[in-house]
């Protein structure tokens, strides 16, 4: 069984990307995997300051914010799932701040290397063009390459802008099936 870490980036509780995360989690839990969830979009996580003081205070980031709540989840996870609406063709600032602070785990003085081996991307956008996801998908692929993660799948939901638009599509079913396929 796997420990799956789902990190969401939407500041809107109960929105389309939250519904995608919930569908994915449902599928994952049906398979017996353990799921941990961190809603970065509703947390206080500042961006990386490139200070190179990671781990100097016994935790990943020397600055005290909600990123430090993630430490135990990050270290238990086998699979990383990023869930975000598309904001100007990439991740939200809130989830990007978390991604940037993962630098601590790649620094030379990291005492607790991550054991992730897999990743998943769930994204939604009000745009009707699949190209609207290209910036996010390319960033996701490069992050995975950098962290040596195997991509287990991407669900990119188009034309879901207003709250609950995703309920009128098959994207929730796709997210659940992807979760069950882990």
C-alpha positions as CSV (number, residue, x, y, z in Angstrom):
1,X,0.0,0.0,0.0
2,X,1.1,3.5,-0.7
3,X,1.1,6.8,1.2
4,X,-0.3,9.4,-1.2
5,X,0.2,13.1,-0.5
6,X,-2.4,15.3,-2.2
7,X,-1.4,19.0,-2.3
8,X,-4.2,21.3,-3.5
9,X,-3.6,24.9,-4.6
10,X,-7.0,26.5,-4.9
11,X,-7.9,29.3,-2.4
12,X,-11.6,28.5,-3.1
13,X,-12.9,25.8,-0.8
14,X,-15.2,23.4,-2.5
15,X,-14.3,24.6,-6.0
16,X,-13.7,22.5,-9.1
17,X,-10.2,21.5,-8.2
18,X,-11.2,20.6,-4.7
19,X,-13.9,18.3,-6.2
20,X,-11.2,16.7,-8.4
21,X,-9.0,16.1,-5.4
22,X,-11.9,14.5,-3.6
23,X,-12.7,12.2,-6.5
24,X,-9.1,11.2,-6.8
25,X,-8.9,10.5,-3.1
26,X,-12.0,8.4,-3.2
27,X,-10.5,6.2,-5.9
28,X,-7.2,6.0,-4.1
29,X,-8.8,5.0,-0.8
30,X,-10.9,2.3,-2.5
31,X,-7.6,0.6,-3.4
32,X,-6.6,0.7,0.3
33,X,-3.9,3.4,0.0
34,X,-3.4,6.0,2.8
35,X,-4.1,9.6,1.7
36,X,-2.7,12.7,3.3
37,X,-4.0,16.1,2.2
38,X,-2.6,19.6,2.4
39,X,-4.7,22.5,1.2
40,X,-1.9,25.0,0.3
41,X,-4.4,27.4,-1.2
42,X,-5.8,28.0,2.2
43,X,-2.6,28.0,4.2
44,X,0.1,30.6,4.9
45,X,3.1,29.4,3.0
46,X,5.6,32.1,1.8
47,X,7.8,31.5,-1.1
48,X,11.4,30.3,-1.0
49,X,13.8,33.2,-0.1
50,X,16.9,31.4,-1.5
51,X,18.6,32.0,1.9
52,X,20.2,28.5,1.9
53,X,19.4,28.1,5.6
54,X,17.3,25.0,5.0
55,X,17.4,22.6,8.0
56,X,19.4,25.1,10.1
57,X,16.6,25.1,12.7
58,X,15.9,21.4,12.5
59,X,13.1,21.7,10.0
60,X,13.0,22.0,6.2
61,X,12.5,25.8,6.1
62,X,14.1,28.1,8.7
63,X,11.1,30.5,8.3
64,X,8.1,29.6,10.4
65,X,5.0,29.2,8.3
66,X,2.5,26.5,7.4
67,X,5.0,24.7,5.2
68,X,6.4,23.2,8.3
69,X,3.1,21.4,8.9
70,X,3.9,19.4,5.7
71,X,7.2,18.0,7.0
72,X,5.9,14.6,8.3
73,X,3.5,14.2,5.3
74,X,6.3,14.9,2.8
75,X,8.6,12.3,4.5
76,X,5.9,9.6,4.6
77,X,4.7,10.0,1.0
78,X,5.4,7.6,-1.8
79,X,3.4,9.5,-4.4
80,X,2.9,13.3,-4.8
81,X,-0.4,14.6,-6.3
82,X,-0.6,18.2,-7.3
83,X,-4.1,19.6,-7.7
84,X,-4.5,23.2,-9.0
85,X,-6.7,25.4,-11.1
86,X,-4.8,27.1,-13.9
87,X,-3.9,30.7,-13.1
88,X,-2.4,32.5,-16.1
89,X,-1.3,29.2,-17.7
90,X,0.4,27.6,-14.6
91,X,0.0,26.7,-11.0
92,X,-1.6,29.0,-8.4
93,X,0.9,31.1,-6.3
94,X,-0.1,29.2,-3.2
95,X,0.9,25.7,-4.5
96,X,3.9,27.2,-6.3
97,X,5.2,28.4,-2.9
98,X,5.0,24.9,-1.6
99,X,6.8,23.5,-4.7
100,X,9.5,26.1,-4.4
101,X,10.2,25.2,-0.8
102,X,10.7,21.6,-1.7
103,X,14.2,22.9,-2.5
104,X,15.0,22.1,1.1
105,X,14.8,18.4,0.3
106,X,17.2,18.7,-2.6
107,X,19.8,20.7,-0.6
108,X,23.1,19.1,0.3
109,X,22.4,19.3,4.0
110,X,19.0,17.5,3.9
111,X,18.9,14.9,6.6
112,X,15.6,13.4,5.5
113,X,15.6,12.7,1.7
114,X,12.1,12.2,0.2
115,X,11.2,8.7,-0.9
116,X,8.6,9.7,-3.5
117,X,8.7,7.7,-6.7
118,X,5.5,8.8,-8.5
119,X,3.4,11.8,-9.2
120,X,0.0,12.9,-10.6
121,X,-1.3,16.2,-11.8
122,X,-5.0,17.2,-11.6
123,X,-5.8,20.6,-13.1
124,X,-8.8,22.6,-14.2
125,X,-9.4,25.8,-16.1
126,X,-12.2,27.9,-17.4
127,X,-10.5,27.9,-20.8
128,X,-11.8,25.6,-23.5
129,X,-8.4,25.1,-25.1
130,X,-6.1,22.3,-24.0
131,X,-3.2,24.5,-24.7
132,X,-4.1,26.6,-21.7
133,X,-2.6,23.8,-19.6
134,X,0.7,23.7,-21.5
135,X,2.7,25.9,-19.0
136,X,1.5,23.9,-16.0
137,X,2.0,20.5,-17.6
138,X,5.5,21.4,-18.8
139,X,6.4,22.7,-15.3
140,X,5.0,19.5,-13.8
141,X,7.0,17.3,-16.1
142,X,10.2,19.2,-15.3
143,X,9.5,19.0,-11.6
144,X,9.0,15.3,-11.9
145,X,12.2,14.9,-13.9
146,X,14.2,16.9,-11.3
147,X,12.8,14.9,-8.4
148,X,13.0,11.6,-10.3
149,X,9.3,11.0,-10.2
150,X,7.4,8.7,-12.6
151,X,4.3,10.4,-14.0
152,X,1.3,8.3,-13.2
153,X,-1.2,10.5,-15.1
154,X,-2.6,13.9,-15.8
155,X,-6.3,15.0,-15.8
156,X,-6.7,18.4,-17.3
157,X,-10.3,19.6,-17.1
158,X,-11.3,22.3,-19.6
159,X,-14.3,24.6,-19.4
160,X,-14.8,24.4,-15.7
161,X,-14.8,28.0,-14.3
162,X,-17.9,28.5,-12.2
163,X,-18.4,26.6,-9.0
164,X,-19.6,23.1,-9.7
165,X,-19.0,23.3,-13.5
166,X,-16.9,20.1,-13.2
167,X,-20.0,18.2,-12.0
168,X,-21.4,18.6,-15.5
169,X,-18.5,16.7,-17.1
170,X,-16.8,13.3,-16.8
171,X,-13.6,14.8,-15.2
172,X,-14.5,13.7,-11.7
173,X,-14.9,10.1,-13.0
174,X,-11.5,10.4,-14.7
175,X,-9.9,11.6,-11.5
176,X,-11.4,8.8,-9.5
177,X,-10.3,6.2,-12.0
178,X,-6.8,7.6,-11.9
179,X,-6.8,7.4,-8.2
180,X,-7.9,3.8,-8.3
181,X,-5.2,3.0,-10.8
182,X,-2.3,3.8,-8.4
